């Protein structure tokens, strides 16, 4: 992007000029060399010149980049201890607000409550490549094992600022295809988090055919770094297994023959932007673009992993709490302990009968302490207004999927007319909108047998699972 390169070069030129002004002369050079990071940060906050401020920001980030892990931790704690709110100013603003409820008093209180480190981070962002380096700074913060008050306070500052800097209005959607520059394609291989891309040839199979699409969000300050990308398969029907999508020998179709767009992999690329949501905007924008370019598309679905299911089921099988599933269900689930069970026809048949009703319970009834769906991928798609359409037994037979989800995959359906209502049902009532086929799975006992009647079977299954997991909704 030429305009981004020009802007970066301009910032670098201003910074270099500022460094000459700031550090020229033996006395200034010696003082700068002796100054520690805390002193440089104080100088940056008090700086009024644009060039000198950019030079100080670059110097601080350069020194930050050279710190070992222990030094980085000390830097984080220094930011918390030294660059919090001005407590004298905050106390005075609070006192003023008690006697004066005017908008001016509210503004003064808000300004006094803001930690000084937020303004420090804003000024560091002015350095060349400052945004990218601050993203890496938060990545290191998130990777640390420290979960102290300092960690939480500093992460809240990063989250607040990044939420503004990476607002949807600043993001650009770009198609990724086989003609995309190699440096970006390398990052697609590197950042793919759902279905590994093992080679350039495999990447070509995902990008080059007429029935494949890929889109990514970019930010102008990270012009060559995708933030999140989605891979899309154009098909004639809704797939129930990832092998059907990725099979190199599959029948390829022309894009205008497709009736269904399948979002089969969504990958966040920047660990330092964890918790800053892009994917919901990405899917909705891609749906709009695909509908415009391919009016024959009628269905927009995902083929999604279920990363929390195996962990949840392990707790259900654990008798340590004095609770258990029925004896028949436990006997069947013991087949999971054989790592080769997916290759055994009898084991597959017995486990399918038991796992699917349990999966329905996992999606439709289980909740986090905050009242949200327990599965992280489900939280994302259901929160976006999708409908839980189908649970696919052994939809992914890769070792990773068998370990995390016993091979389960699910389809979430994005029906644009229903997205708002589905989102509101979950947000306001805690209700997961699901297809009749998924709901009917709750009418089975925990060993997979249909209950005497729909309501009776559902109540019996709920009773068993309530005793197993302490009531599901927590």
LINNORDA-V769044 format. One record per helix or strand of 3 or more residues. SS is the DSSP state (A for helix, B for strand). FROM is the first residue (numbers start at 1). LEN is the number of residues. Records with the same first field share a line. If there is no record, write none. Layout:
SS = FROM-LEN / FROM-LEN
This chain:
A = 2-22 / 26-9 / 37-10 / 50-16 / 69-14 / 87-13 / 103-11 / 116-9 / 130-14 / 149-17 / 168-3 / 182-10 / 200-8 / 242-5 / 255-3 / 271-3 / 279-15 / 309-9 / 319-3 / 327-11 / 341-3 / 345-20 / 376-8 / 399-7 / 416-14 / 436-8 / 454-16
B = 171-5 / 212-8 / 228-8 / 260-9 / 299-4 / 387-6 / 409-5
